[in-house]
């Protein structure tokens, strides 16, 4: 099986992922990646579109407007900085990141209680759903 490729802000998205997304194909991709991560597989941090973006890349106009946008790249940088600070390690493009139970718990604690940790999420259309999931104690999250 190929290595999981994951962009920075998708690390945050996976913390609250409960099976909802942009399209059925995107949800299937999220389900597959979350299941692989749950088994202990690590992810390599990449710049730009990743394995979760694949369904949107099939529809070039959607990927160009979202996956390749400056805002998505900014989200990635902000997310990697926040995650790295929370875990006390440098996290950048090329880093390998493991979704260990300890890492997930640390990041979810920050996600739920430190608004500045979620700067990458500002303006995201899923923000209110993620608020609800965090407030519920991440009930139903796939990871």
N, C-alpha and C positions, 0 to 999 in steps of 0.2 A: 504494500500500500504506500502511496506517495506521502511525502511529508505534508502536514497541515500548514498552509500558508494563511496568516492572519494579520490584518492591518491593525494598527493601534487602537482605534476607537471600538473595534469589534470585540476587543477584550472586555470592555465595559458592557457592551450590548449583551454578551453571553451571560453576564451575571444575573440579568433579569429576564432572559429569554424563556417564554412559557409556551411557545408554539404559534406565535403570531408574527406576521411579516408582510413584506411588500406584495408577495404573490405566492401561489401554491408552490412554484418551483423554488422560490427563495426560502420558504418554510422548510421544504424538503432538504435543501442544502444546509440550513441551520440545524435541523434535526440530526443529520448525518455527522456534521462537525461536532456538535455537542455530545453525541454518543461516543465518538472517537476520543474526545477530550476526557470524558467521564471514565474511560477505561485506563487513563493515565498517559495517553499519547500527548506529547508536547507539541507546541506550535512554534513555527519560525515567524518572527515579525517581519513583514514586508512593507514596502512603500507602495501605496496605491491599491488597485483592485486585488482582492485575495480570493480564497476559495468560496467565501460567502457571497462574493460579488458575481460569481460565475453565471447565475441565472440572469442577472441584469446585463451582463456583458453580451449575452445572446441577443439582447435588444439594444443595439449600439446607442440609440438616442437616449435611453434611460441611463446607461452607464456613463456616457459623456456628461450628462447633466447632473449626475450624483456622484458616482464612484471616482470620477476624475476631477471633480470640482475643487477649487481652492479651499472651500469650506470643509470638505471631507479631509483634505490633507492637513488643514489646521486642527481639526478634531483629533486626527491621529497623533499629531505632535503634543497637543495638550493632554491627551489620554496617556501617552507613554511617559510623559513627565510626572503626572499625578500617580500613576501606578508604580513607577520607579521609586518615587519618594515614599509612598506608602509601604513598600516592601524593603526599602533600604538598599536598592540595587539599581544600577544603571540599566535602563531598558531602551533599546534603540533598534532601528532597522537592522536585521541580521541576528538579533538576539533570539535565543530559544527560551520560550516561556512555558512553564508547566502549571497547569491548573490543579495544583495540589489542594487538599482540603484546607491546609493552613493558609495558602495564598487566597483561596476563594473566601474564606472567613474574614481575613484581614481586609480584602477589597470590599466585601459586602458591608462590613462595619463602616468603612469610610464612605461608601456609596450612600448608605442610609443616614449617617449622622454628620457628615462634613460636606456642606454644599459646595465649597471651593473644589473639592475632589472631582466634582462633576462638571467642571467648566467646559469640557469637551461636549457635553450634552446640551448646552445652551442653544436654543432654537431648533432642536430636533423634534420632529413630529411625533416621536414616541415618548417624549419626556413625561407626559402625565401618566401614561401606562406604567412606565418604569417607576414613577413615584408611588403608584398604587402597589406595585409588586414589592418594592422595598419596604413600604409601610406594613405590608402583610407578613414581613419576615421572610420574603422571597418564596412564599408558598407557590408551589407549582412550577418553580424554575427547573429547567431541564438539567442543569449542572448541580 
